[in-house]
Amino acid sequence: PPLPLLRGDRVVEADPNQASLTDKYLTECVNFIHDNKDGPFFLYFAHMYVHVPIYAPLTFLSKSQNGPYGAAVEHIDHTTGVILDTLSELGIDDNTLVIFTSDNGSGARNGGSNGQLRGSKGSTWEGGMREPCIVHWPGQVPGDAVCRELVTTMDFLPTLAGIAGADVPQDCTRDGHDIWNLMTDRPEATTPYDAFYYYRRNNLNAVRSGNWKLHFDEDLLFDLDADVGETSDCYQDHPDIVKQLTELADRCREDLGDERLNVE
């Protein structure tokens, strides 16, 4: 179908070359930062990469060792570097929080890889739902810190509201938590989640608490600390853990439902 490039409600290009889109987006981002450098601003840059079809510029494609996928990944790295350099050149990098993350694991096609993680995009294995999250704020976030606690993108709203001194609306239930203490590597900071529930559409496929993850579609239990690849089933060895996680799942089903078990 026709997919014009728009700025606001105005058509900029009727049939744009997809290989040039990321650089166009980057130019808009840099211009926006320059225009708003003297006051608070929020910039959300959602890449089209590395979703298929992948159209990468020849500059990156010609030196990629992993085809279009590798070229797209390097192009993302390039745009991130330009944005960080822009903040630094304008002298506002120490007053700007940058969060780099994704929305799902790799589709494991066209050059993508989830490493040792099992499964891929669309699944509730770790390879489908774990993503990288890099937080950058000189003077506020330690540059050499690594956080291994479980958080979700739902946590960004209350966290950013807290940093900005804004109130989070209380007119509905919000599942996120303020994770600023985790971002700043506080020694006492731990995950705010007693449990994490792995839904695929309306089906509750798994539940995690601490290092334990229980899958319901195949009755499998994994210790993610010892076996992040979910390869060694411990279901028969830990009936107490299975019972505990099943009870957590039942509580969740009462709240959110589970189409697989006809729970509404």
C-alpha positions in Angstrom: 0.0 0.0 0.0 1.1 3.6 -0.3 3.3 4.5 2.6 4.1 8.3 2.4 6.5 9.9 4.8 4.8 12.5 6.9 5.9 15.4 9.1 2.9 16.0 11.3 0.0 15.9 8.8 2.0 17.0 5.8 3.4 14.6 3.2 7.1 15.0 2.8 7.7 12.2 0.3 5.0 10.2 -1.4 7.2 7.1 -1.9 10.3 7.4 0.2 13.4 5.2 -0.2 13.3 3.0 2.9 17.1 2.8 3.0 17.2 6.6 3.6 14.5 6.7 6.3 16.7 6.2 9.4 19.0 9.0 8.4 16.0 11.2 7.9 14.7 10.3 11.3 18.1 11.0 12.8 18.2 14.5 11.2 14.8 15.2 12.8 16.0 14.0 16.2 19.2 16.2 16.1 17.2 19.2 14.9 14.6 18.7 17.7 17.4 18.5 20.3 18.9 21.7 19.1 15.5 23.4 19.1 14.8 22.4 22.7 18.2 22.4 24.3 17.4 25.2 26.6 14.4 23.6 28.3 13.0 20.2 29.3 12.2 17.9 26.3 11.2 14.3 25.7 12.4 12.5 22.5 11.1 9.1 21.6 13.0 7.5 18.7 11.4 4.2 17.6 13.6 2.6 15.0 12.1 0.6 12.1 15.2 -1.6 12.4 15.6 -4.5 12.7 12.1 -5.5 11.7 11.7 -7.0 8.3 11.9 -6.0 5.5 15.4 -4.6 6.2 16.6 -1.8 4.0 20.0 -0.5 5.1 22.1 2.1 3.3 24.9 0.9 1.1 27.5 2.6 3.4 26.7 0.0 6.1 25.6 -2.9 3.9 28.9 -2.9 2.0 31.0 -3.6 5.1 28.5 -5.8 7.0 29.6 -9.4 7.8 26.0 -10.3 8.6 24.1 -9.1 5.6 21.3 -6.5 5.9 20.7 -7.4 9.6 24.2 -6.6 10.6 24.1 -3.4 8.5 20.9 -2.3 10.3 22.4 -3.0 13.7 25.5 -1.0 12.9 23.3 1.8 11.6 21.4 1.9 14.9 24.7 2.1 16.7 25.7 5.0 14.5 22.5 6.9 15.1 22.8 6.4 18.9 26.4 7.7 18.7 25.3 10.8 16.8 22.5 11.5 19.4 24.9 11.1 22.3 27.5 13.3 20.6 24.9 16.0 20.0 24.0 16.0 23.7 27.7 16.3 24.6 28.4 19.1 22.1 25.5 21.1 23.4 26.7 20.6 27.0 23.4 19.0 28.1 24.5 15.4 28.4 24.9 15.6 32.1 21.3 16.8 32.4 19.7 14.3 30.0 18.6 10.7 30.7 19.0 8.4 27.8 17.3 5.0 27.8 18.1 2.4 25.0 16.0 -0.7 24.9 13.9 -3.0 22.7 10.4 -4.4 22.6 11.1 -8.2 22.2 13.8 -10.7 21.5 15.1 -11.4 18.0 13.0 -13.2 15.5 16.0 -15.5 14.9 15.7 -15.0 11.2 17.5 -12.9 8.7 20.7 -12.9 10.8 19.2 -12.2 14.2 20.3 -14.2 17.3 19.3 -14.5 20.9 22.5 -16.2 21.9 22.1 -18.8 24.6 18.5 -17.8 25.3 15.8 -20.3 24.2 13.0 -19.2 21.8 12.5 -16.1 19.8 10.1 -13.2 19.3 6.5 -14.1 19.9 7.3 -16.8 22.4 7.4 -16.7 26.2 10.8 -18.3 26.4 13.5 -16.0 27.6 14.6 -15.4 24.0 11.3 -14.0 23.2 10.9 -11.6 26.1 14.3 -10.6 27.5 15.8 -7.4 26.0 18.8 -5.2 26.6 18.3 -2.0 28.5 21.1 0.6 28.7 20.6 3.7 30.8 23.0 6.7 30.3 23.2 9.8 32.5 26.6 11.1 33.3 26.9 12.0 37.0 23.7 10.2 37.9 24.0 6.6 36.5 27.3 4.8 37.1 28.8 4.0 33.7 30.3 0.7 34.8 27.3 -0.7 36.7 25.4 -3.8 35.7 21.9 -4.5 37.1 20.6 -8.1 37.0 17.3 -7.4 38.7 14.0 -7.9 36.8 12.3 -4.7 35.6 9.9 -4.0 32.7 9.2 -1.1 30.4 6.1 -0.4 32.4 8.4 1.0 35.1 9.5 3.9 32.9 6.4 6.0 33.6 6.6 6.1 37.4 10.4 6.4 37.3 10.5 9.3 34.9 7.6 11.0 36.7 9.5 10.7 39.9 12.7 12.2 38.4 10.6 15.1 37.0 8.7 15.7 40.2 5.4 14.8 38.5 2.5 12.9 40.1 1.5 9.6 38.5 -2.2 9.6 37.8 -4.2 7.5 40.3 -7.3 7.1 38.3 -6.5 3.5 37.3 -4.2 0.6 38.3 -0.7 1.0 37.1 1.6 -2.0 37.0 4.9 -0.1 36.8 7.2 0.8 39.7 9.8 3.5 40.3 13.2 1.8 39.6 15.4 4.9 40.0 17.3 3.1 42.9 18.1 0.3 40.5 19.2 2.7 37.7 21.6 4.4 40.2 23.0 1.1 41.4 22.0 1.5 45.0 23.4 -1.5 46.9 20.2 -2.3 48.7 18.0 -2.1 45.6 16.2 -5.2 44.4 13.4 -5.8 41.9 10.0 -4.5 42.9 8.4 -7.6 41.5 7.4 -10.6 43.6 6.4 -12.3 40.4 6.4 -11.7 36.7 3.8 -13.2 34.4 4.5 -14.3 30.8 1.4 -13.7 28.7 1.1 -14.5 25.0 -2.0 -12.7 23.9 -4.6 -13.8 26.4 -2.8 -17.0 27.5 -0.7 -17.1 30.7 2.1 -19.3 29.5 4.6 -19.0 32.4 5.3 -17.3 35.8 8.6 -16.3 37.3 9.4 -15.5 41.0 13.0 -14.9 41.9 15.2 -17.3 39.9 12.4 -19.8 39.3 10.3 -19.9 36.1 7.4 -22.3 35.6 5.9 -23.0 32.2 2.3 -24.2 32.0 1.9 -25.3 28.5 4.5 -28.1 29.0 4.8 -28.3 32.8 8.5 -27.3 32.9 10.4 -25.6 35.7 13.8 -23.8 35.3 16.3 -22.2 37.6 17.2 -19.1 35.5 20.2 -18.3 37.6 21.8 -21.6 36.8 20.1 -22.2 33.4 19.2 -19.1 31.6 18.9 -21.1 28.4 16.0 -23.1 29.9 17.4 -26.4 28.9 17.3 -28.5 32.2 13.8 -29.1 33.5 13.5 -29.3 37.3 9.8 -29.8 37.6 9.9 -33.2 39.3 12.7 -32.2 41.7 11.0 -29.2 43.3 7.3 -29.8 43.9 7.3 -27.1 46.6 8.4 -24.4 44.0 5.9 -25.7 41.5 3.1 -25.3 44.1 4.3 -21.8 45.0 4.4 -20.6 41.4 1.1 -22.2 40.6 -0.6 -20.3 43.4 0.9 -17.1 42.1 -0.4 -17.9 38.7 -3.9 -18.6 40.0 -3.9 -15.2 41.7 -3.0 -13.6 38.4 -5.6 -15.5 36.5 -8.3 -14.1 38.9 -7.1 -10.6 38.0 -6.3 -10.8 34.3 -7.8 -14.1 33.1 -6.3 -16.9 31.1 -8.0 -17.9 27.8 -6.1 -21.2 27.7 -8.0 -22.3 30.8 -11.2 -20.5 30.0 -10.7 -18.1 32.9 -12.2 -14.7 32.1 
